[in-house]
Amino acid sequence: MITKIVMPKLDQAMEKGTIGEWLKKEGDKVEKGEPILRIDVDKASFELEAERSGYLRKILYEEGETVEVGKVIAYISDSMDEEIPEEKPITVEEAKPVEKVEKTEEVVEVKASPLAKKLAREKGIDLSKVKGSGPGGRILAKDVLAYIESLEKPVEHKIIPLSKIRRITAERMSLSKRTIPHFYVQVDVDASELIKLRQSLIPEVEKLVGVKLAYDDLIMKAAAMALKEFPILNSTFEENGVRIYPSIDICLAISVDEELVAPVIREVDKKKISEIAKERGELVKRVREHKLEPKDVRGGSFTVSNVGMFGVDWLAAIINPPQAAILSIGAIKDTPVVKDGRIEIKKIMKLVLSVDHRVADGAMGCRFLGRIKELLENPYILLKDGI
């Protein structure tokens, strides 16, 4: 037996309704009283229930089409073999032609049922982000609801426990930014001669101490020589004044296993380049093997941080308290430079000095950084204490 499903008259003023969403597909088994369709009328939506059990044999109107009250919109049959009328009834709306929800200002460019669009508008959902489960990927109301539910679910974030070193670093850096008024000075260094000097010294230093000479060794020596001339930056701020450190002990920032430590090389100003290289090599080895001792990280009057190895041009570093300054070094890169009215390509390295403004002013910071620039651009001065 074939039973017609018609567009119902849901209230006295209703003359037509829009197929909002088919809750069953053609061929689905339906039970009496089970919702099979949502119908949109004005700003409301209603579910139409099956009058009897059977199969949804044929759907005559697709989602979004508007149909007059009383028109047949689908058939329910006892089996899928029963014959049904093949002709689709013509409505008044089809003659106009058919009015579809997609023609209103509320249209979106994705395929979606009117109810899905209505829900999306009410909840402020971008339908292009919703995956449709309907025919041809059409977005249904249940897809919008599922998307909304997914947004409301709390996101489970992975918590990485802080290591002891990371916790100490976090505490010290937070203290530094809260209590130390930083200012920054930046300068470009022509590293052409520095590169030549290092290349010429690598075999000699390796023969003397078994370590390959690094730029850090030469830069720490330059910083130590400049600190000897500008001792105010080899200091710490205290309540009753500025305490000048008696020794130039330089911390070198080393990154290993996503952690940053800054072991100390002491009396750098008095050491030969090869001695600095040897101590730096031993410290790096102990850091990598996690064998640093407390004495390796205690004290320190100034810090050098080389971020150039990461390909970074420059970094405005946070001062390592209670020190008064930190020097960061960027990567050496080919850079166009104007010289005597001509453009030349030079090996340029950027230096950034972070200074505690309570200890020194901008003029002092500029002169100090200028002196380091002078030493690195004329690096043979660094060999005054020998190789």
N, C-alpha and C positions, 0 to 999 in steps of 0.2 A: 504494500500500500504506500502511496506517495502522499506526503503531507506538505502543504505549502507553509512557508514562513513568510509573513508579510511585515511591512513596516508598520509598527503599531502606533496608535494615537495615544500618546502618553499624557496629554492634557487637552483641554478644550480648545486651546489656541493653536495647537500643533497642526501644521499642514504638511510638513516634510521633516525628514531627519537625515543625518549624515552617518554613513557607515564609519564608525570610529575605529574598531579593531575586531577582527574575527578571532575569537578565543579558541575556535576549533578549525581544523583544515578539512578540505574535501576528503571524504573517505573515513574520517574519524568516527568512532563509536561514541554516541551521546546517550546520556541518561535523562529521563524526565526530570525537569526542574534544574538541570545543570546549565550554567551560563554558557552561551555559545557565541555571543556577540555583544559589543559595546556600541551604543548608539549615542551620538552627540547631538544635542538640541540646544541652540543658543550657547549658554555658558555652562550647561550641565551635561552630565554623562550618565547613561543608564545601561544596566546589563539586561539583555533579553535572554530568557530561559527557554529551554526546549519544552515544547508542550507534551512530547512523548519520547520514549526511547527509540533508538534506531541508528541510522547512519546519516551523517551530513552528506547527502548524495551530490548536491550541486550548489555552488555559490554563484549567484547571478550578478552581484555588484561588488566591486573591489573597495577596499578601504579608501575613504576620502570622497566617494561619490555620494551625491545627495538624491534621495528618493522620496516620492510622494507617499503620504500615509495610505496604506491599503495595498500598495504594490507588492508583488511577490519578490522577495530578495534571495530566497534559497529554498531548497527542498530537503525534507527528511524522508528516508525510505526504510523499508524493512530489511532490504538487502542492497548490495551494490550492483545487482543485475537488472533491477527494474528500470524500465524506460521512463524518461521524463521529457518534458518539452525542452527542445533545444534552443528555441528562440528567446532572446532576452527582451523582456518587455520594455517598451519605449515610454519614458516618463516625460512630463511637461518640461522638467529641467533639461532633459537631453535635447529637446527641441529648441531650447533657448540659446545656446547649447547647455549641456550639463554644467551646473555650478559645482566647483570643487574647492575644497578648503585651500588647495595650493594657489588659488587665484587671489587670495587676500593678502593684506600687508604682513600677515604673520608667517608667510612662506619662508622656508629655509631651503637651501640648495641640496640638502641631503634627503633621501627617501625616508619618510617617517609618517606614521599614522597621525591623524589630527589630535588624538588624545595624547600621543607621545609629544607632539609639539606643544600642546597645552601645558603638560607637566613641565616640559623643558622651560617654557616661558615663566611659569610660576616659580620655579626653583632656580632660575638663572643658569641653566645648563646649556653648554655649547654642544649641540647635537652631533657636530663633526667628530667629537671625541667618544661618542657612544657607538658600540658595536651592535648592529641589528641582527635579530634572529628570525625575522620574517622572510617571506619569499623575496628572493633577489637581494637579500641583505637589508630589507626594509626595517626600520627601527620601530619597535612596538613600545607600548606604554611600560610593559614589564621590563624592557631593556633599560629604559630611563630610570625606573625604580631601582633596578639592580645596580646601575651606575651610581645613583645617589647613595645607596647603601654602602658601596665600596669606598666612597669619599668619606663617609661618616665613621668607617672603621678606624680605630687608632692604629697608626703606623708603628710597627715594632722596630725600634732603632737598636743597632748593635752598640753596646757599651764596651769600650776598650779601657780596661783598668789602667790607671796611671802607674808607671814604674816609679821607683824611688827617685831616680834622676829627673824624670819628667816632672814629678811633683815639686821637687826642690827648685827646678828651673822655673816652673810656673809661679811659685811663691816669690822668687827673687825678681823675676821680670815684672810681675805685678807691682811689687814694692818699688822697683825702679821707676816705672811710669807714673806711679802715684806721688812719689816724693821728690823725684829729681826733675827740675825744669830743663828739658833737653833743647838744644839748638843744633842745627846741622850745617856743615860746610862741605861743598863738593868741588873737586878739581879734576881736570883731565891731565893725565901724565903720558908723555911720549915715551913708550917703553922700548923703543928700538935699541938703544944702547944696553938696557937691562937684559934684553933677550940675548944680545951678543955676549955680554959678560957671563951670563948663566951657562950658555952653550960652551964657552971656552973653559969654564971652571968645572963642569960636570965630571970629566975624566979625572982631574986632579983631586977633587973632593972625594970621589968614590974610591980612589986609590988610598987616600989618607984615612978615611973613617968608614968606608964600606957602605955609604949611603948616597943616593942620587940627590944632588943639590936641587932644592925646590925654590920657587919664587918666594914662598913664605919666609925662607931663611934670610933672603936679601931684604925683604920688606921689614921683617922684625928688626934687623940690624939698623935699617934706616930710621925706623921709629924710635929705637933706643938712642941713636945719636941725636935725633931731634929733641927727645925728652930731656936729654942732658943739657940742652941749650934752653929749653922751656920747662923747667922743673915744676911749674905751677900745675901742669897737666899730668904730672906723675904724683897724684895726690888724692886725698879724700876730704870731703866737706864734713866738718864737725861743728857742734853748737858754738864753740868758742873760737872758731877759726878754721883755716885750711891746713891740714896736716900733710907735709911733704914727705913722701916715702924716701928713706935713705938709699934704697937700692932700686934699680930699674929691672923689675921682674915682670916679664910679659906673658900674659895668658894667650894661648893660641886656640881658637874655637875649632873643634874637630867633631864632625858628624859621623856617627856610626850606629847602624841598626835603628835609624829614625830617632836617635837621641843625640843631644848636643852636650859635649863637655868641653871644659877649657882648662887643660893642665898648664902648669907654669914652667917657663924656662927662666932661670934666675940670672941676674947680672948680665943681661944680654949686651949691654954697652961695652963690657970688658972682654967679651968672647970673640974669638975668630969665627969667620964664616963657617968653617968646617966643624967647629965645636957646636955651633948653633944647629947645624944640619944633623949632627950625630944625636944631640939631645932630642931634637924634634922627631927624628926617626924612631928613637927608643920610646918616646911618649906615644906616638901613633900606634906602635906595635902593642904596647901595654893597653891602650884604649881598645883596640880591636880584640884583644884577648881577655878583656874585662879584668885586667890585673893592676889597675891604677891603685896607688896607695894614698891615704889621706894627705900626706905631704906633697903629693903631685898636684893637688888642686887647691891647696891652701895658700893664702897670700895672693900676690899678683897686684901690680900697680897700674897696669894698662892692658887692654885687650886688642888683639888683631883677629879679624874674621874675614877669611877669603871665600867669597861666594862665587868667584870667577869660575871655579871648577864646575859649577852647575850651569854655566853659560849665561849667568845673570850679569847685566850691565852695572847695576849698583844696588845698594841696600842701605837704608837709613836705620842702622842697628840700634838696639836698646842698650844703654850703658849697663855694664856688669857691676852692680853695687858691691862695695862702697867706692869703686873707682870713679874717676872724674871724666873719663873719656874712653871711646872705643873707635877703632879705625876699621872700616870695611873696604875690601878690595874687589872690584868687578873684573869681568873677563877682559882679556886683551883682544881687541878686535881691529880689523882694518877699517879705518875711518877717514873720510875726506876732510882735509884741514887746509885752511887758507894760509899761505906763507908767502910774504913778499908779493902779494897780489895774484898768486897762482894757487891752484888747487892741487894738493898732493895727498897721496894715501899714506897714512901713518898708522903705526901700531899703538892704539890708544887704550889706556887703562884708566878707569874712573875710580877715584878714591872719595869716600865719604867719611867725614869725621863727625861723631856725635859727642857733644860736650855738655857737662853740667854747668848751666849758666850761673850758678851760685859761686863757682870756682873761677871761671874765666869769662871774658866777654867775647863778642864776635871778632873783634880786631885781633885778639890773642889767638883765637882758633884759626883765623885766616893765615896769620904769620906762621904758626906751627905747621899747618898743612902745606903752606908754600915751601917750607924748608924740606919737608919730606919729598915733595915733588922735585925740588932741586937735587936732592941726593939720589933719587931714583933715575932722573934723567942724566945724571953724571955719576953712574954707579961705581966707578973705580975708586971714589972716595971711601966707599964701604970697606975697602981692603986695607985701611990704615993700620988695623991691628993684625994684618996678615990673613992668609988663607987658612 
